[in-house]
């Protein structure tokens, strides 16, 4: 039976003095400077406290003390985010670097799936290894009545956690807090539907123990029994985008309470435990199909997407400018040696993967050739990766483009220290995707800006990367970014499809939800964290 009333739990505390920590701004900057920055490269980060808890009771103790002293807390995971969420501006940092334990494996008979229970600091890469190689012992069994560890190890198939944010050094907790996604979100979605269970420490030091399906909003209302009082939380009433989205609080009138904490960017509490569903790994055939025109590549994607029998795992797009960057790196990167075999007239490429078996492979190839021919290409213009070496070559190609862009910007920083690339993270509804692409191209060409485009075309989610050559072009790019954000919202999309809002994209959240919608988020924040202890400055100003 579901309910909309949940009681926060009082749990065991640890001794504050025994918790690993560093105190003092200078001490932190001199020995742990990595904890006041993240991949956003925001400058000016600082903190008075840096904590390394190892278990939930230590997190509770830290939060109690910081809350009592009204010291704001920034939660630090893998610090791989690019919107500044993990950058502190004074206060305390709680790092999850020492909270990397695998806590168990279970099996849900009703759902028919295995799940893993982990602490929030484990990286996606380490989690993948644990699942892939079945690194569980009897101590990890979560079912007192069944030996789930033995059952899992006897499975002949390889398992995986299917959500694949590009940066596999990201921490699980941060990925949940950001509702992160990646290429495979086309088929599997973002983090949200894969989260079975969470434990959250609130500003009071009390803990929420949430399992999906137990607590759901009643007419848009949750009631939290917290600190001896009933706290009423009203679910925001704004309309959620139908396209891929990682901006703002998830909100529907009958939503599951787990979903309020997935994607809230850590501003409502700190995750200390996560259960994630896992699945059998399909045998997939990665491919790269080349096209002489961008319109043909978009038609190819539409046809793949509309064919349920192909069951495509992901679809990634690279534009003509991406090819030029790759060719510039070919002589200095052995991993890109096979670029010489790219068709000379290729303008765009679609990376995609299709599940197959020995019985279905021939039919799949025939079907792909049919679709390719309809899109002015052919199977002869396709690379397929049948072994690990070829698969790694594909990865090298995909990663070389953003790496080259970052190298270009780093070089330009010598002349303009404040310059940076402008990378969009906007999605739109499928029917508006071609129009959005035309807008990107037209505005870039109209103003003579250097740009590169790649991304998750299966979700109608492309990253336009503007590469300013001077500060005037940076200012111009920022103005164009706002134009693109407004158009994405108009097209039923999101201003941030996978990276979140953080401290960098606050103005775009306003474009998406308006002042009223953001005020509704503020009301949720104020109800659950009235002192604004957690991740102050993320998502919206107070």
C-alpha positions as CSV (number, residue, x, y, z in Angstrom):
1,X,0.0,0.0,0.0
2,X,1.3,3.4,-0.9
3,X,1.1,6.5,1.3
4,X,2.1,10.2,0.9
5,X,3.2,10.5,4.5
6,X,6.7,9.5,5.5
7,X,8.5,9.7,8.8
8,X,12.1,10.8,8.9
9,X,14.2,8.4,11.0
10,X,16.6,9.2,13.8
11,X,19.7,7.1,13.4
12,X,23.0,6.4,15.0
13,X,25.6,9.1,15.1
14,X,29.4,9.0,15.1
15,X,31.9,11.0,17.1
16,X,32.7,14.2,15.3
17,X,36.4,14.2,16.3
18,X,37.0,10.8,14.8
19,X,35.7,11.8,11.3
20,X,38.5,12.3,8.7
21,X,38.5,16.0,7.8
22,X,40.6,19.1,6.9
23,X,39.9,22.5,8.4
24,X,40.9,25.9,7.2
25,X,40.8,27.5,3.8
26,X,44.5,27.6,3.3
27,X,45.0,24.0,4.4
28,X,42.4,22.9,1.9
29,X,43.8,24.9,-0.9
30,X,47.3,23.8,-0.3
31,X,46.7,20.0,0.1
32,X,43.2,19.4,-1.4
33,X,42.6,22.0,-4.0
34,X,40.7,19.5,-6.2
35,X,37.8,19.7,-3.8
36,X,37.0,23.4,-4.6
37,X,36.7,22.9,-8.3
38,X,35.0,20.6,-10.8
39,X,35.0,20.2,-14.6
40,X,33.0,23.4,-15.0
41,X,36.3,25.2,-14.3
42,X,34.4,27.9,-12.2
43,X,37.0,29.9,-10.4
44,X,36.9,31.2,-6.8
45,X,35.9,28.1,-5.0
46,X,36.9,27.8,-1.3
47,X,35.8,26.0,1.8
48,X,36.5,26.1,5.6
49,X,35.8,22.4,6.2
50,X,36.4,19.3,4.1
51,X,35.0,16.0,5.3
52,X,35.7,12.4,4.2
53,X,32.9,10.3,5.9
54,X,33.0,6.6,5.4
55,X,29.5,5.7,6.5
56,X,26.0,7.2,7.0
57,X,26.4,7.8,10.8
58,X,29.4,10.1,10.1
59,X,27.3,12.0,7.5
60,X,24.6,12.4,10.0
61,X,27.1,13.8,12.6
62,X,28.6,16.2,10.1
63,X,25.2,17.5,8.9
64,X,24.0,18.0,12.5
65,X,27.0,20.0,13.4
66,X,27.1,22.1,10.3
67,X,23.3,22.7,10.6
68,X,23.7,23.8,14.2
69,X,26.4,26.3,13.2
70,X,24.5,27.4,10.1
71,X,27.4,26.4,7.9
72,X,26.3,25.6,4.3
73,X,27.3,22.3,2.8
74,X,28.4,21.4,-0.7
75,X,28.2,17.7,-1.6
76,X,31.2,16.5,-3.6
77,X,31.1,13.3,-5.7
78,X,33.4,12.6,-8.7
79,X,33.4,16.4,-9.6
80,X,33.0,15.5,-13.2
81,X,30.0,17.8,-13.7
82,X,30.3,20.8,-16.0
83,X,27.7,23.1,-14.5
84,X,29.5,23.9,-11.2
85,X,27.3,22.0,-8.8
86,X,30.3,20.7,-6.8
87,X,32.1,24.0,-6.5
88,X,31.8,25.4,-2.9
89,X,31.8,29.1,-2.1
90,X,32.8,29.0,1.6
91,X,31.2,26.6,4.1
92,X,31.9,22.9,4.2
93,X,32.4,20.2,1.6
94,X,31.3,16.6,2.2
95,X,33.2,14.3,-0.1
96,X,31.9,10.8,-0.9
97,X,35.3,9.6,-2.0
98,X,35.5,7.3,1.0
99,X,31.9,6.0,0.6
100,X,32.6,3.5,-2.1
101,X,31.4,0.2,-0.6
102,X,29.3,-2.3,-2.4
103,X,26.6,-3.1,0.2
104,X,24.8,-6.0,-1.5
105,X,22.8,-7.6,-4.3
106,X,19.2,-8.5,-4.2
107,X,16.4,-9.8,-6.4
108,X,12.9,-8.4,-6.7
109,X,10.5,-11.3,-7.6
110,X,7.6,-8.9,-8.5
111,X,9.8,-6.9,-11.0
112,X,11.9,-9.9,-12.0
113,X,15.2,-8.1,-11.8
114,X,18.4,-8.1,-9.8
115,X,19.5,-4.9,-8.0
116,X,22.8,-3.8,-6.4
117,X,23.0,-1.7,-3.3
118,X,26.0,0.7,-3.1
119,X,27.3,3.7,-1.3
120,X,27.2,7.0,-3.3
121,X,30.9,7.4,-3.9
122,X,31.5,4.4,-6.1
123,X,32.3,5.3,-9.7
124,X,30.2,4.1,-12.6
125,X,33.3,2.3,-13.9
126,X,34.0,0.5,-10.6
127,X,30.3,-0.4,-10.4
128,X,30.4,-1.8,-14.0
129,X,33.4,-4.0,-13.1
130,X,31.7,-5.3,-9.9
131,X,28.6,-6.3,-11.9
132,X,30.4,-7.6,-15.0
133,X,32.8,-9.8,-13.0
134,X,30.2,-10.7,-10.3
135,X,32.5,-9.6,-7.5
136,X,30.0,-10.5,-4.7
137,X,30.6,-12.5,-1.6
138,X,28.1,-14.2,0.8
139,X,28.2,-11.0,2.9
140,X,26.5,-9.2,0.0
141,X,23.3,-11.3,0.1
142,X,20.3,-9.0,0.8
143,X,17.7,-11.8,1.1
144,X,17.8,-13.7,4.4
145,X,15.6,-16.4,2.8
146,X,17.5,-17.0,-0.4
147,X,21.1,-17.1,-1.5
148,X,21.0,-14.3,-4.1
149,X,24.7,-14.1,-4.5
150,X,24.9,-17.8,-5.4
151,X,22.0,-17.5,-7.8
152,X,23.5,-14.4,-9.5
153,X,27.0,-16.1,-9.9
154,X,25.3,-19.1,-11.5
155,X,23.8,-16.9,-14.2
156,X,25.6,-17.6,-17.5
157,X,25.0,-14.1,-18.9
158,X,26.9,-10.9,-18.2
159,X,25.0,-8.2,-16.5
160,X,25.3,-4.4,-16.6
161,X,23.9,-1.2,-15.3
162,X,22.6,0.2,-18.6
163,X,22.7,4.0,-18.0
164,X,26.0,5.2,-19.4
165,X,27.0,8.8,-18.8
166,X,30.0,9.5,-21.0
167,X,32.3,10.1,-18.0
168,X,32.5,6.8,-16.3
169,X,34.6,8.2,-13.4
170,X,31.5,10.0,-12.3
171,X,30.2,8.9,-8.9
172,X,26.9,7.1,-8.6
173,X,25.5,9.5,-6.0
174,X,26.2,12.5,-8.2
175,X,24.8,10.7,-11.3
176,X,21.5,10.1,-9.4
177,X,21.4,13.6,-8.1
178,X,21.8,15.0,-11.6
179,X,19.5,12.4,-13.3
180,X,22.5,11.8,-15.6
181,X,22.3,10.0,-18.9
182,X,24.3,9.3,-22.0
183,X,24.1,7.7,-25.4
184,X,22.1,4.7,-24.2
185,X,19.4,6.9,-22.7
186,X,17.7,6.5,-26.2
187,X,16.8,3.0,-25.2
188,X,17.1,2.8,-21.5
189,X,16.3,6.4,-20.3
190,X,18.3,8.4,-17.7
191,X,19.1,7.4,-14.1
192,X,15.6,8.0,-12.7
193,X,13.7,4.8,-13.6
194,X,16.7,2.7,-12.6
195,X,16.8,3.9,-9.0
196,X,14.9,1.4,-6.8
197,X,15.8,2.7,-3.3
198,X,17.5,5.7,-1.7
199,X,18.6,6.7,1.8
200,X,18.7,10.5,2.2
201,X,20.1,12.5,5.1
202,X,18.1,15.7,5.7
203,X,19.2,19.0,7.2
204,X,18.0,17.8,10.6
205,X,20.3,14.8,10.5
206,X,17.3,12.5,10.2
207,X,17.1,10.0,7.4
208,X,14.6,9.1,4.7
209,X,14.5,5.5,3.7
210,X,12.7,5.4,0.4
211,X,11.8,2.4,-1.8
212,X,10.1,3.0,-5.1
213,X,6.4,2.3,-4.9
214,X,6.0,2.9,-1.2
215,X,5.4,6.7,-1.1
216,X,3.4,8.6,-3.8
217,X,2.0,12.1,-3.8
218,X,-1.7,12.5,-3.0
219,X,-3.2,15.3,-5.1
220,X,0.3,16.8,-5.4
221,X,1.1,16.7,-1.7
222,X,3.7,14.9,0.4
223,X,3.8,15.1,4.2
224,X,7.2,14.6,6.0
225,X,7.2,13.9,9.7
226,X,10.5,15.7,10.5
227,X,11.9,17.1,13.7
228,X,8.7,16.5,15.6
229,X,6.6,18.4,13.0
230,X,4.5,17.7,9.9
231,X,6.1,19.4,6.9
232,X,3.8,19.7,3.9
233,X,5.5,19.7,0.5
234,X,3.5,20.7,-2.5
235,X,4.7,19.2,-5.8
236,X,5.3,21.9,-8.4
237,X,2.5,22.2,-11.0
238,X,4.5,23.2,-14.1
239,X,4.3,21.1,-17.2
240,X,7.2,18.7,-17.6
241,X,8.9,18.6,-21.1
242,X,8.2,15.5,-23.1
243,X,11.7,15.5,-24.4
244,X,14.8,14.2,-22.6
245,X,15.3,16.4,-19.5
246,X,17.6,17.0,-16.5
247,X,16.5,20.5,-15.6
248,X,14.7,21.2,-12.3
249,X,12.6,19.0,-10.0
250,X,10.6,16.2,-11.5
251,X,7.0,16.9,-10.8
252,X,3.7,15.1,-11.5
253,X,0.6,15.1,-9.2
254,X,0.9,11.4,-8.3
255,X,4.7,11.1,-8.5
256,X,6.8,8.6,-6.5
257,X,8.8,10.3,-3.7
258,X,12.0,8.6,-5.0
259,X,11.7,10.8,-8.1
260,X,11.8,14.1,-6.1
261,X,15.3,13.2,-5.0
262,X,16.6,11.9,-8.3
263,X,17.7,15.0,-10.3
264,X,17.4,17.6,-7.5
265,X,21.1,18.2,-7.7
266,X,21.6,17.6,-4.0
267,X,19.8,20.7,-2.8
268,X,17.3,18.7,-0.6
269,X,19.5,16.3,1.2
270,X,22.5,14.0,0.9
271,X,22.3,10.5,-0.6
272,X,24.0,7.8,1.5
273,X,22.8,4.6,-0.1
274,X,21.4,3.7,-3.5
275,X,19.8,0.6,-5.1
276,X,20.1,0.3,-8.9
277,X,18.4,-2.2,-11.2
278,X,20.7,-4.2,-13.4
279,X,20.0,-6.2,-16.6
280,X,21.5,-8.8,-18.9
281,X,24.0,-7.3,-21.3
282,X,22.8,-7.7,-24.9
283,X,25.2,-8.8,-27.6
284,X,25.5,-5.7,-29.7
285,X,27.0,-4.7,-33.1
286,X,28.4,-1.2,-33.0
287,X,28.5,0.6,-36.4
288,X,29.4,3.9,-38.1
289,X,27.3,4.8,-41.2
290,X,28.6,7.7,-43.3
291,X,26.5,10.2,-45.3
292,X,27.3,12.8,-47.9
293,X,24.5,15.1,-46.6
294,X,23.3,15.9,-43.1
295,X,19.6,15.6,-44.1
296,X,20.3,12.0,-45.2
297,X,21.8,11.1,-41.8
298,X,18.7,12.6,-40.0
299,X,16.4,10.5,-42.2
300,X,18.5,7.4,-41.4
301,X,18.0,8.1,-37.7
302,X,14.3,8.5,-38.1
303,X,14.0,5.2,-39.9
304,X,16.1,3.4,-37.3
305,X,14.0,4.9,-34.5
306,X,10.7,3.9,-36.2
307,X,11.8,0.3,-36.7
308,X,11.0,-1.6,-33.4
309,X,12.5,-4.8,-34.8
310,X,16.0,-3.3,-34.8
311,X,15.7,-2.3,-31.2
312,X,18.7,0.1,-31.5
313,X,20.8,0.6,-28.4
314,X,22.0,4.2,-29.2
315,X,22.4,6.7,-32.0
316,X,25.2,9.3,-32.0
317,X,25.7,12.1,-34.5
318,X,28.9,13.8,-35.7
319,X,28.9,16.7,-38.1
320,X,31.2,17.7,-41.0
321,X,33.2,20.0,-38.6
322,X,33.8,17.0,-36.4
323,X,35.5,15.2,-39.3
324,X,37.8,18.1,-39.9
325,X,38.9,18.0,-36.3
326,X,39.5,14.3,-36.5
327,X,41.6,14.6,-39.6
328,X,43.7,17.2,-37.9
329,X,44.5,14.7,-35.2
330,X,45.1,11.8,-37.5
331,X,48.9,12.2,-37.8
332,X,49.5,12.5,-34.1
333,X,47.0,9.9,-32.8
334,X,47.7,6.2,-33.7
335,X,44.1,5.3,-32.5
336,X,42.8,7.4,-35.5
337,X,44.9,5.7,-38.1
338,X,41.8,4.1,-39.8
339,X,40.4,7.6,-40.6
340,X,42.0,7.3,-44.0
341,X,39.4,4.7,-45.0
342,X,36.5,7.2,-44.3
343,X,34.7,7.8,-47.7
344,X,36.2,11.0,-49.2
345,X,32.8,12.5,-49.7
346,X,31.5,11.8,-46.2
347,X,30.0,14.9,-44.4
348,X,28.3,13.3,-41.4
349,X,28.3,10.0,-39.5
350,X,25.9,8.1,-37.3
351,X,27.3,5.8,-34.6
352,X,24.8,3.2,-33.6
353,X,24.5,-0.2,-32.1
354,X,22.0,-3.0,-32.8
355,X,21.5,-6.2,-30.6
356,X,21.9,-9.3,-32.6
357,X,22.4,-13.1,-32.5
358,X,24.1,-15.4,-35.0
359,X,20.6,-16.3,-36.3
360,X,19.6,-12.6,-36.8
361,X,22.8,-11.0,-38.0
362,X,22.3,-11.6,-41.7
363,X,18.7,-10.3,-41.7
364,X,19.9,-7.2,-39.8
365,X,22.6,-6.4,-42.3
366,X,20.1,-6.8,-45.2
367,X,17.7,-4.4,-43.4
368,X,20.4,-1.9,-42.7
369,X,21.4,-1.9,-46.3
370,X,17.8,-1.3,-47.3
371,X,17.5,1.7,-45.0
372,X,20.9,3.1,-46.0
373,X,19.9,3.0,-49.7
374,X,16.8,4.9,-48.9
375,X,19.1,7.5,-47.3
376,X,21.5,7.8,-50.2
377,X,24.1,5.6,-48.5
378,X,24.8,1.9,-48.4
379,X,26.2,-0.9,-46.3
380,X,29.5,-0.2,-48.1
381,X,29.7,3.1,-46.4
382,X,29.4,1.5,-43.0
383,X,32.0,0.3,-40.5
384,X,31.0,-2.5,-38.1
385,X,33.0,-3.5,-35.0
386,X,33.0,-7.3,-34.4
387,X,35.9,-7.4,-31.9
388,X,37.2,-5.4,-29.0
389,X,40.0,-3.8,-31.0
390,X,37.5,-2.3,-33.4
391,X,35.1,-1.3,-30.6
392,X,38.0,0.6,-28.9
393,X,38.8,2.3,-32.3
394,X,35.2,3.6,-32.4
395,X,35.4,4.9,-28.9
396,X,38.7,6.7,-29.7
397,X,37.0,8.4,-32.6
398,X,34.0,9.5,-30.5
399,X,36.2,10.8,-27.7
400,X,38.8,12.5,-29.9
401,X,36.4,15.2,-31.0
402,X,35.6,16.7,-27.6
403,X,39.2,16.3,-26.5
404,X,40.3,18.2,-29.6
405,X,37.8,21.0,-28.9
406,X,39.1,21.3,-25.3
407,X,42.7,21.5,-26.6
408,X,41.8,24.3,-29.0
409,X,40.1,26.3,-26.2
410,X,43.1,25.7,-23.9
411,X,45.4,27.1,-26.5
412,X,43.2,30.2,-26.9
413,X,43.3,30.8,-23.2
414,X,46.9,31.8,-23.5
415,X,45.7,35.0,-25.3
416,X,42.3,35.3,-23.5
417,X,42.4,33.6,-20.0
418,X,38.7,34.0,-19.4
419,X,37.6,32.4,-22.7
420,X,35.8,29.1,-22.8
421,X,33.7,27.0,-25.1
422,X,29.9,27.3,-25.1
423,X,28.3,23.9,-25.2
424,X,24.6,23.6,-25.5
425,X,22.7,20.7,-23.8
426,X,19.3,21.2,-25.3
427,X,16.8,18.6,-26.4
428,X,13.6,19.1,-28.4
429,X,10.6,16.9,-29.4
430,X,11.5,14.7,-32.4
431,X,9.2,16.5,-34.9
432,X,11.1,19.8,-34.2
433,X,14.6,18.4,-34.4
434,X,15.4,19.3,-38.1
435,X,14.2,22.9,-37.5
436,X,16.4,23.2,-34.4
437,X,19.4,22.0,-36.4
438,X,18.7,24.6,-39.1
439,X,18.6,27.3,-36.5
440,X,22.0,26.2,-35.1
441,X,23.6,26.2,-38.5
442,X,22.0,29.4,-39.7
443,X,23.0,31.4,-36.6
444,X,26.6,30.1,-36.6
445,X,27.1,30.8,-40.3
446,X,25.3,34.2,-40.1
447,X,27.8,35.4,-37.4
448,X,30.8,33.6,-38.7
449,X,31.4,31.6,-35.5
450,X,33.5,28.4,-35.3
451,X,31.5,25.5,-34.2
452,X,31.2,21.7,-33.9
453,X,28.2,19.5,-33.4
454,X,27.9,16.0,-32.0
455,X,25.6,14.2,-29.6
456,X,22.7,12.0,-28.8
457,X,20.6,12.3,-32.0
458,X,18.4,9.4,-31.1
459,X,17.0,11.6,-28.3
460,X,17.0,14.7,-30.6
461,X,19.6,16.0,-28.2
462,X,22.7,17.5,-30.0
463,X,25.6,19.4,-28.3
464,X,26.4,22.5,-30.3
465,X,29.9,23.6,-29.3
466,X,30.7,27.2,-30.0
467,X,34.5,27.8,-30.1
468,X,35.0,31.6,-29.6
469,X,38.2,33.1,-31.0
470,X,38.1,36.2,-28.8
471,X,36.0,37.8,-26.0
472,X,33.6,39.5,-28.5
473,X,32.7,36.1,-30.0
474,X,32.2,34.7,-26.5
475,X,29.7,37.5,-25.7
476,X,28.0,36.9,-29.0
477,X,27.8,33.2,-28.3
478,X,26.1,33.8,-25.0
479,X,23.4,35.9,-26.6
480,X,22.8,33.2,-29.2
481,X,22.7,30.5,-26.4
482,X,19.6,32.3,-24.9
483,X,17.9,32.3,-28.4
484,X,18.5,28.6,-28.6
485,X,17.2,27.9,-25.1
486,X,14.0,29.8,-25.8
487,X,13.5,27.9,-29.0
488,X,14.2,24.5,-27.3
489,X,11.5,25.2,-24.7
490,X,9.1,26.3,-27.5
491,X,9.8,23.0,-29.2
492,X,8.7,21.0,-26.1
493,X,12.3,20.4,-25.0
494,X,14.7,21.1,-22.2
495,X,17.4,23.7,-21.6
496,X,19.5,21.0,-20.0
497,X,18.8,17.4,-21.2
498,X,21.6,15.7,-19.3
499,X,24.0,18.0,-17.4
500,X,21.7,19.7,-15.0
501,X,21.5,23.4,-14.1
502,X,24.1,23.8,-11.3
503,X,25.4,27.3,-10.7
504,X,26.1,28.1,-14.4
505,X,22.6,27.7,-16.0
506,X,20.3,29.3,-13.5
507,X,19.0,31.8,-16.0
508,X,18.1,29.1,-18.4
509,X,15.9,27.3,-15.8
510,X,13.9,30.6,-15.6
511,X,13.5,30.5,-19.4
512,X,12.2,27.0,-19.1
513,X,9.8,27.2,-16.1
514,X,9.3,30.9,-15.6
515,X,9.4,32.7,-12.3
516,X,6.3,30.9,-11.0
517,X,7.7,27.5,-11.7
518,X,11.1,28.3,-10.1
519,X,9.3,29.8,-7.1
520,X,7.5,26.4,-6.7
521,X,10.9,24.7,-6.6
522,X,12.1,27.3,-4.0
523,X,9.0,26.4,-1.9
524,X,10.0,22.7,-1.9
525,X,13.6,23.6,-1.0
526,X,12.4,25.9,1.9
527,X,10.1,23.3,3.3
528,X,12.8,20.5,3.5
529,X,15.9,22.7,4.0
530,X,14.7,26.0,5.5
531,X,18.3,27.1,6.3
532,X,19.4,26.4,2.8
533,X,22.2,24.2,4.1
534,X,22.6,21.9,1.1
535,X,24.3,22.9,-2.2
536,X,23.5,26.6,-1.9
537,X,23.6,28.3,-5.2
538,X,22.7,25.3,-7.3
539,X,19.6,25.3,-9.6
540,X,18.3,28.7,-8.5
541,X,19.1,31.7,-6.3
542,X,17.4,32.1,-2.9
